[in-house]
Amino acid sequence: MCLLFQHAAALAKALQTGDLSQYAAAHRRIGRRPKFMSDLMLLLDGRRRFQRRAIATMAANPGHFERMLAMHVGTLSGPQFLANGLAFGWHMLTL
């Protein structure tokens, strides 16, 4: 829903200014993080060991899942995004 609202706001702004190229740029920007997150999820496909570690990491620290969702919709800043990714990776390695 959050992504939908971001797209709607970008489209409304572009329509208001009469410049749909603004929407095209916003569409690419808004879609970057979800694409990145889906690419990460696809890395887990067929890799049972990593799948189990990822689930165990999120089960041990439910905040990881919450931050993953925040990463997906873009509500984390760049440094927060990086810090969460590093923390998640570290927890997967040390589980």
VEXKOL-281385 format. One record per residue: residue number from 0; residue in one letter; x, y, z of N, C-alpha, C in turn. Coordinates in nm, 4 decimals. Each point is the difference from the previous one (the first is absolute). Layout:
<rs>
{pos NUM | code a | nx X | ny Y | nz Z | cax X | cay Y | caz Z | cx X | cy Y | cz Z}
...
</rs>
This chain:
<rs>
{pos 0 | code m | nx 0.0824 | ny -0.1186 | nz 0.0000 | cax -0.0824 | cay 0.1186 | caz 0.0000 | cx 0.0876 | cy 0.1261 | cz 0.0000}
{pos 1 | code c | nx 0.1069 | ny -0.0057 | nz 0.0781 | cax 0.0873 | cay 0.1164 | caz 0.0091 | cx 0.0562 | cy 0.0361 | cz -0.1378}
{pos 2 | code l | nx 0.0446 | ny -0.1006 | nz -0.0748 | cax 0.0542 | cay 0.0262 | caz -0.1330 | cx -0.1067 | cy 0.0574 | cz -0.0919}
{pos 3 | code l | nx -0.1212 | ny -0.0495 | nz 0.0140 | cax -0.1105 | cay 0.0498 | caz -0.0808 | cx -0.0232 | cy 0.1490 | cz 0.0272}
{pos 4 | code f | nx 0.0013 | ny 0.0376 | nz 0.1265 | cax -0.0196 | cay 0.1405 | caz 0.0347 | cx 0.1152 | cy 0.0874 | cz -0.0492}
{pos 5 | code q | nx 0.1210 | ny -0.0526 | nz 0.0053 | cax 0.1137 | cay 0.0753 | caz -0.0514 | cx -0.0147 | cy 0.0239 | cz -0.1503}
{pos 6 | code h | nx -0.0427 | ny -0.1031 | nz -0.0713 | cax -0.0219 | cay 0.0146 | caz -0.1438 | cx -0.1125 | cy 0.0991 | cz -0.0286}
{pos 7 | code a | nx -0.1081 | ny -0.0085 | nz 0.0768 | cax -0.1135 | cay 0.0907 | caz -0.0202 | cx 0.0412 | cy 0.1448 | cz 0.0234}
{pos 8 | code a | nx 0.0769 | ny 0.0247 | nz 0.1043 | cax 0.0451 | cay 0.1366 | caz 0.0290 | cx 0.0913 | cy 0.0514 | cz -0.1105}
{pos 9 | code a | nx 0.0883 | ny -0.0858 | nz -0.0500 | cax 0.0907 | cay 0.0399 | caz -0.1088 | cx -0.0781 | cy 0.0296 | cz -0.1270}
{pos 10 | code l | nx -0.1005 | ny -0.0803 | nz -0.0294 | cax -0.0817 | cay 0.0225 | caz -0.1194 | cx -0.0797 | cy 0.1289 | cz 0.0137}
{pos 11 | code a | nx -0.0571 | ny 0.0238 | nz 0.1168 | cax -0.0761 | cay 0.1233 | caz 0.0217 | cx 0.0887 | cy 0.1225 | cz -0.0196}
{pos 12 | code k | nx 0.1202 | ny -0.0041 | nz 0.0521 | cax 0.0927 | cay 0.1123 | caz -0.0154 | cx 0.0357 | cy 0.0218 | cz -0.1470}
{pos 13 | code a | nx 0.0261 | ny -0.1105 | nz -0.0714 | cax 0.0344 | cay 0.0108 | caz -0.1421 | cx -0.1166 | cy 0.0545 | cz -0.0804}
{pos 14 | code l | nx -0.1217 | ny -0.0434 | nz 0.0314 | cax -0.1178 | cay 0.0511 | caz -0.0705 | cx -0.0217 | cy 0.1478 | cz 0.0307}
{pos 15 | code q | nx 0.0248 | ny 0.0389 | nz 0.1235 | cax -0.0164 | cay 0.1397 | caz 0.0405 | cx 0.0969 | cy 0.0908 | cz -0.0756}
{pos 16 | code t | nx 0.1225 | ny -0.0480 | nz -0.0188 | cax 0.1002 | cay 0.0823 | caz -0.0700 | cx -0.0059 | cy -0.0198 | cz -0.1514}
{pos 17 | code g | nx -0.0758 | ny -0.1013 | nz -0.0438 | cax -0.0108 | cay -0.0257 | caz -0.1430 | cx 0.1241 | cy -0.0651 | cz -0.0598}
{pos 18 | code d | nx 0.0824 | ny -0.0617 | nz 0.0848 | cax 0.1239 | cay -0.0619 | caz -0.0467 | cx 0.0039 | cy -0.1461 | cz 0.0440}
{pos 19 | code l | nx -0.0431 | ny -0.0889 | nz -0.0885 | cax -0.0044 | cay -0.1415 | caz 0.0355 | cx 0.1384 | cy -0.0633 | cz 0.0102}
{pos 20 | code s | nx 0.1017 | ny 0.0691 | nz -0.0501 | cax 0.1357 | cay -0.0542 | caz 0.0164 | cx 0.0387 | cy -0.0018 | cz 0.1480}
{pos 21 | code q | nx -0.0592 | ny 0.0896 | nz 0.0792 | cax 0.0238 | cay -0.0011 | caz 0.1450 | cx -0.0509 | cy -0.1310 | cz 0.0598}
{pos 22 | code y | nx -0.1152 | ny -0.0444 | nz -0.0483 | cax -0.0549 | cay -0.1257 | caz 0.0507 | cx 0.0878 | cy -0.1177 | cz -0.0422}
{pos 23 | code a | nx 0.0478 | ny 0.0034 | nz -0.1222 | cax 0.0865 | cay -0.1088 | caz -0.0468 | cx 0.1243 | cy -0.0115 | cz 0.0881}
{pos 24 | code a | nx 0.0586 | ny 0.1137 | nz 0.0336 | cax 0.1191 | cay -0.0012 | caz 0.0872 | cx -0.0364 | cy -0.0485 | cz 0.1403}
{pos 25 | code a | nx -0.1125 | ny 0.0475 | nz 0.0519 | cax -0.0439 | cay -0.0414 | caz 0.1338 | cx -0.0314 | cy -0.1496 | cz 0.0017}
{pos 26 | code h | nx -0.0602 | ny -0.0485 | nz -0.1069 | cax -0.0338 | cay -0.1423 | caz -0.0098 | cx 0.1266 | cy -0.0861 | cz 0.0109}
{pos 27 | code r | nx 0.1044 | ny 0.0397 | nz -0.0693 | cax 0.1270 | cay -0.0739 | caz 0.0085 | cx 0.0578 | cy 0.0079 | cz 0.1410}
{pos 28 | code r | nx -0.0021 | ny 0.1199 | nz 0.0575 | cax 0.0556 | cay 0.0187 | caz 0.1349 | cx -0.0784 | cy -0.0812 | cz 0.1031}
{pos 29 | code i | nx -0.1319 | ny 0.0053 | nz -0.0065 | cax -0.0847 | cay -0.0714 | caz 0.0962 | cx 0.0187 | cy -0.1507 | cz -0.0129}
{pos 30 | code g | nx 0.0237 | ny -0.0477 | nz -0.1205 | cax 0.0115 | cay -0.1433 | caz -0.0222 | cx 0.1363 | cy -0.0601 | cz 0.0289}
{pos 31 | code r | nx 0.1014 | ny 0.0831 | nz 0.0255 | cax 0.1350 | cay -0.0532 | caz 0.0217 | cx 0.0101 | cy -0.0944 | cz 0.1191}
{pos 32 | code r | nx -0.0498 | ny 0.0443 | nz 0.1145 | cax 0.0136 | cay -0.0833 | caz 0.1202 | cx -0.0811 | cy -0.1289 | cz -0.0092}
{pos 33 | code p | nx -0.1271 | ny 0.0068 | nz -0.0432 | cax -0.0734 | cay -0.1265 | caz -0.0127 | cx 0.0685 | cy -0.0969 | cz -0.0961}
{pos 34 | code k | nx 0.0581 | ny 0.0509 | nz -0.1078 | cax 0.0708 | cay -0.0878 | caz -0.0939 | cx 0.1224 | cy -0.0608 | cz 0.0678}
{pos 35 | code f | nx 0.0729 | ny 0.0822 | nz 0.0736 | cax 0.1166 | cay -0.0495 | caz 0.0725 | cx -0.0403 | cy -0.1094 | cz 0.0984}
{pos 36 | code m | nx -0.1080 | ny 0.0245 | nz 0.0752 | cax -0.0454 | cay -0.0976 | caz 0.0980 | cx -0.0478 | cy -0.1281 | cz -0.0672}
{pos 37 | code s | nx -0.0703 | ny 0.0116 | nz -0.1111 | cax -0.0461 | cay -0.1216 | caz -0.0689 | cx 0.1188 | cy -0.0762 | cz -0.0580}
{pos 38 | code d | nx 0.1011 | ny 0.0714 | nz -0.0485 | cax 0.1213 | cay -0.0673 | caz -0.0483 | cx 0.0688 | cy -0.0762 | cz 0.1130}
{pos 39 | code l | nx 0.0019 | ny 0.0592 | nz 0.1201 | cax 0.0583 | cay -0.0698 | caz 0.1154 | cx -0.0795 | cy -0.1259 | cz 0.0332}
{pos 40 | code m | nx -0.1322 | ny 0.0112 | nz -0.0048 | cax -0.0840 | cay -0.1161 | caz 0.0284 | cx 0.0241 | cy -0.1111 | cz -0.1030}
{pos 41 | code l | nx 0.0180 | ny 0.0386 | nz -0.1255 | cax 0.0248 | cay -0.0997 | caz -0.1039 | cx 0.1346 | cy -0.0691 | cz 0.0190}
{pos 42 | code l | nx 0.0945 | ny 0.0680 | nz 0.0661 | cax 0.1282 | cay -0.0644 | caz 0.0310 | cx -0.0189 | cy -0.1204 | cz 0.0917}
{pos 43 | code l | nx -0.1046 | ny 0.0052 | nz 0.0825 | cax -0.0266 | cay -0.1098 | caz 0.0926 | cx -0.0636 | cy -0.1204 | cz -0.0690}
{pos 44 | code d | nx -0.0559 | ny 0.0211 | nz -0.1194 | cax -0.0680 | cay -0.1073 | caz -0.0709 | cx 0.0955 | cy -0.1165 | cz -0.0258}
{pos 45 | code g | nx -0.0393 | ny -0.1161 | nz 0.0483 | cax 0.0813 | cay -0.1194 | caz -0.0209 | cx 0.1172 | cy -0.0137 | cz 0.0955}
{pos 46 | code r | nx 0.0134 | ny 0.0916 | nz 0.0920 | cax 0.1103 | cay -0.0051 | caz 0.0962 | cx -0.0591 | cy -0.0218 | cz 0.1399}
{pos 47 | code r | nx -0.0326 | ny -0.1242 | nz 0.0278 | cax -0.0703 | cay -0.0350 | caz 0.1244 | cx 0.0748 | cy 0.0450 | cz 0.1253}
{pos 48 | code r | nx 0.1306 | ny -0.0155 | nz -0.0022 | cax 0.0787 | cay 0.0368 | caz 0.1189 | cx -0.0158 | cy 0.1491 | cz 0.0294}
{pos 49 | code f | nx 0.0098 | ny 0.0839 | nz -0.1024 | cax -0.0159 | cay 0.1441 | caz 0.0199 | cx -0.1439 | cy 0.0341 | cz 0.0378}
{pos 50 | code q | nx -0.0950 | ny -0.0711 | nz -0.0572 | cax -0.1404 | cay 0.0237 | caz 0.0350 | cx -0.0217 | cy -0.0257 | cz 0.1493}
{pos 51 | code r | nx 0.0508 | ny -0.1144 | nz 0.0463 | cax -0.0166 | cay -0.0336 | caz 0.1425 | cx 0.0682 | cy 0.1024 | cz 0.0894}
{pos 52 | code r | nx 0.1187 | ny 0.0444 | nz -0.0382 | cax 0.0721 | cay 0.0993 | caz 0.0809 | cx -0.0741 | cy 0.1338 | cz 0.0018}
{pos 53 | code a | nx -0.0535 | ny 0.0404 | nz -0.1141 | cax -0.0731 | cay 0.1272 | caz -0.0064 | cx -0.1238 | cy -0.0048 | cz 0.0890}
{pos 54 | code i | nx -0.0757 | ny -0.1094 | nz -0.0083 | cax -0.1197 | cay -0.0142 | caz 0.0834 | cx 0.0375 | cy -0.0071 | cz 0.1473}
{pos 55 | code a | nx 0.1039 | ny -0.0750 | nz 0.0324 | cax 0.0436 | cay -0.0105 | caz 0.1395 | cx 0.0468 | cy 0.1357 | cz 0.0526}
{pos 56 | code t | nx 0.0674 | ny 0.0769 | nz -0.0843 | cax 0.0466 | cay 0.1329 | caz 0.0409 | cx -0.1181 | cy 0.0908 | cz 0.0306}
{pos 57 | code m | nx -0.1002 | ny -0.0034 | nz -0.0869 | cax -0.1184 | cay 0.0844 | caz 0.0245 | cx -0.0805 | cy -0.0498 | cz 0.1190}
{pos 58 | code a | nx -0.0030 | ny -0.1321 | nz 0.0230 | cax -0.0710 | cay -0.0541 | caz 0.1158 | cx 0.0701 | cy 0.0403 | cz 0.1293}
{pos 59 | code a | nx 0.1332 | ny 0.0001 | nz -0.0020 | cax 0.0764 | cay 0.0371 | caz 0.1192 | cx -0.0084 | cy 0.1494 | cz 0.0294}
{pos 60 | code n | nx -0.0185 | ny 0.0786 | nz -0.1028 | cax -0.0084 | cay 0.1453 | caz 0.0160 | cx -0.1074 | cy 0.0536 | cz -0.0952}
{pos 61 | code p | nx -0.1267 | ny 0.0030 | nz 0.0442 | cax -0.1094 | cay 0.0431 | caz -0.0868 | cx 0.0170 | cy 0.1423 | cz -0.0546}
{pos 62 | code g | nx 0.0817 | ny 0.0787 | nz 0.0641 | cax 0.0256 | cay 0.1350 | caz -0.0495 | cx 0.0632 | cy -0.0006 | cz -0.1381}
{pos 63 | code h | nx 0.0717 | ny -0.1070 | nz -0.0310 | cax 0.0607 | cay -0.0110 | caz -0.1331 | cx -0.1078 | cy -0.0012 | cz -0.1080}
{pos 64 | code f | nx -0.1071 | ny -0.0756 | nz 0.0247 | cax -0.1072 | cay -0.0077 | caz -0.0992 | cx -0.0663 | cy 0.1369 | cz -0.0167}
{pos 65 | code e | nx -0.0227 | ny 0.0674 | nz 0.1115 | cax -0.0601 | cay 0.1339 | caz -0.0050 | cx 0.0866 | cy 0.0953 | cz -0.0817}
{pos 66 | code r | nx 0.1306 | ny -0.0047 | nz 0.0222 | cax 0.0903 | cay 0.0879 | caz -0.0739 | cx 0.0111 | cy -0.0414 | cz -0.1467}
{pos 67 | code m | nx -0.0143 | ny -0.1310 | nz -0.0275 | cax -0.0010 | cay -0.0450 | caz -0.1405 | cx -0.1196 | cy 0.0609 | cz -0.0734}
{pos 68 | code l | nx -0.1149 | ny 0.0004 | nz 0.0661 | cax -0.1181 | cay 0.0616 | caz -0.0617 | cx 0.0216 | cy 0.1501 | cz -0.0188}
{pos 69 | code a | nx 0.0599 | ny 0.0645 | nz 0.0984 | cax 0.0286 | cay 0.1429 | caz -0.0121 | cx 0.0985 | cy 0.0260 | cz -0.1131}
{pos 70 | code m | nx 0.0961 | ny -0.0897 | nz -0.0182 | cax 0.0940 | cay 0.0124 | caz -0.1113 | cx -0.0758 | cy -0.0107 | cz -0.1323}
{pos 71 | code h | nx -0.0917 | ny -0.0954 | nz -0.0055 | cax -0.0754 | cay -0.0256 | caz -0.1225 | cx -0.0809 | cy 0.1219 | cz -0.0440}
{pos 72 | code v | nx -0.0638 | ny 0.0670 | nz 0.0950 | cax -0.0845 | cay 0.1144 | caz -0.0361 | cx 0.0746 | cy 0.1325 | cz 0.0019}
{pos 73 | code g | nx 0.1266 | ny -0.0022 | nz 0.0411 | cax 0.0815 | cay 0.1206 | caz -0.0083 | cx -0.0129 | cy 0.0957 | cz 0.1168}
{pos 74 | code t | nx -0.0419 | ny -0.0499 | nz 0.1154 | cax -0.0128 | cay 0.0896 | caz 0.1152 | cx 0.1261 | cy 0.0045 | cz 0.0862}
{pos 75 | code l | nx 0.1038 | ny -0.0725 | nz -0.0401 | cax 0.1291 | cay 0.0101 | caz 0.0682 | cx 0.0918 | cy 0.0897 | cz -0.0828}
{pos 76 | code s | nx 0.0824 | ny 0.0766 | nz 0.0673 | cax 0.0989 | cay 0.0816 | caz -0.0708 | cx 0.1078 | cy -0.0920 | cz -0.0572}
{pos 77 | code g | nx 0.0821 | ny 0.0534 | nz -0.0867 | cax 0.1087 | cay -0.0776 | caz -0.0583 | cx 0.0909 | cy -0.0628 | cz 0.1039}
{pos 78 | code p | nx 0.0491 | ny 0.0789 | nz 0.0988 | cax 0.0854 | cay -0.0597 | caz 0.1031 | cx -0.0727 | cy -0.1060 | cz 0.0840}
{pos 79 | code q | nx -0.1283 | ny 0.0226 | nz 0.0304 | cax -0.0768 | cay -0.0991 | caz 0.0752 | cx -0.0163 | cy -0.1284 | cz -0.0826}
{pos 80 | code f | nx -0.0235 | ny 0.0192 | nz -0.1294 | cax -0.0143 | cay -0.1117 | caz -0.0935 | cx 0.1264 | cy -0.0858 | cz 0.0022}
{pos 81 | code l | nx 0.1141 | ny 0.0656 | nz -0.0115 | cax 0.1283 | cay -0.0698 | caz 0.0013 | cx 0.0258 | cy -0.0670 | cz 0.1349}
{pos 82 | code a | nx -0.0249 | ny 0.0724 | nz 0.1076 | cax 0.0236 | cay -0.0559 | caz 0.1340 | cx -0.0864 | cy -0.1231 | cz 0.0240}
{pos 83 | code n | nx -0.1265 | ny 0.0052 | nz -0.0418 | cax -0.0870 | cay -0.1159 | caz 0.0198 | cx 0.0470 | cy -0.1183 | cz -0.0837}
{pos 84 | code g | nx 0.0381 | ny 0.0264 | nz -0.1236 | cax 0.0492 | cay -0.1083 | caz -0.0851 | cx 0.1235 | cy -0.0663 | cz 0.0589}
{pos 85 | code l | nx 0.0906 | ny 0.0811 | nz 0.0514 | cax 0.1219 | cay -0.0544 | caz 0.0620 | cx -0.0322 | cy -0.0783 | cz 0.1270}
{pos 86 | code a | nx -0.0895 | ny 0.0547 | nz 0.0831 | cax -0.0379 | cay -0.0687 | caz 0.1239 | cx -0.0690 | cy -0.1325 | cz -0.0303}
{pos 87 | code f | nx -0.0880 | ny 0.0009 | nz -0.0991 | cax -0.0700 | cay -0.1231 | caz -0.0366 | cx 0.0998 | cy -0.1045 | cz -0.0490}
{pos 88 | code g | nx 0.0908 | ny 0.0421 | nz -0.0875 | cax 0.1024 | cay -0.0909 | caz -0.0511 | cx 0.0869 | cy -0.0559 | cz 0.1115}
{pos 89 | code w | nx 0.0381 | ny 0.0869 | nz 0.0932 | cax 0.0826 | cay -0.0446 | caz 0.1115 | cx -0.0745 | cy -0.1028 | cz 0.0849}
{pos 90 | code h | nx -0.1278 | ny 0.0266 | nz 0.0276 | cax -0.0778 | cay -0.0954 | caz 0.0799 | cx -0.0174 | cy -0.1332 | cz -0.0730}
{pos 91 | code m | nx -0.0130 | ny 0.0059 | nz -0.1321 | cax -0.0102 | cay -0.1259 | caz -0.0755 | cx 0.1297 | cy -0.0805 | cz 0.0122}
{pos 92 | code l | nx 0.1121 | ny 0.0697 | nz -0.0028 | cax 0.1301 | cay -0.0682 | caz 0.0080 | cx 0.0279 | cy -0.0576 | cz 0.1387}
{pos 93 | code t | nx -0.0475 | ny 0.0690 | nz 0.1024 | cax 0.0346 | cay -0.0389 | caz 0.1371 | cx -0.1076 | cy -0.0831 | cz 0.0678}
{pos 94 | code l | nx -0.1063 | ny -0.0328 | nz -0.0707 | cax -0.1103 | cay -0.0775 | caz 0.0575 | cx 0.0443 | cy -0.1414 | cz 0.0299}
</rs>
